[in-house]
């Protein structure tokens, strides 16, 4: 009986922490951050800072902390 429980524990695949929704939020935050850096290079600092803060202080943390 003990062998079976040991084998069942070993045969379980580790579940992945993030779902598709989490990855969408994380990568949209990274994309928005990249867009903000491009806008900054074009010279519009105000819009760039707003998008950067939105990306790295809203989208990415929500994507990391949201339960799947």
Secondary structure in CASP SS format (residue, H / E / C, confidence):
PFRMAT SS
TARGET T0000
AUTHOR 0000-0000-0000
METHOD secondary structure of the structure
MODEL  1
X C 1.00
X H 1.00
X H 1.00
X H 1.00
X H 1.00
X H 1.00
X H 1.00
X H 1.00
X H 1.00
X H 1.00
X H 1.00
X C 1.00
X C 1.00
X C 1.00
X C 1.00
X C 1.00
X C 1.00
X C 1.00
X C 1.00
X H 1.00
X H 1.00
X H 1.00
X H 1.00
X H 1.00
X H 1.00
X H 1.00
X H 1.00
X H 1.00
X H 1.00
X H 1.00
X H 1.00
X H 1.00
X H 1.00
X H 1.00
X H 1.00
X H 1.00
X H 1.00
X H 1.00
X H 1.00
X H 1.00
X H 1.00
X H 1.00
X C 1.00
X C 1.00
X H 1.00
X H 1.00
X H 1.00
X H 1.00
X H 1.00
X H 1.00
X H 1.00
X H 1.00
X H 1.00
X H 1.00
X H 1.00
X H 1.00
X H 1.00
X H 1.00
X H 1.00
X H 1.00
X H 1.00
X H 1.00
X H 1.00
X H 1.00
X H 1.00
X C 1.00
X C 1.00
X C 1.00
END
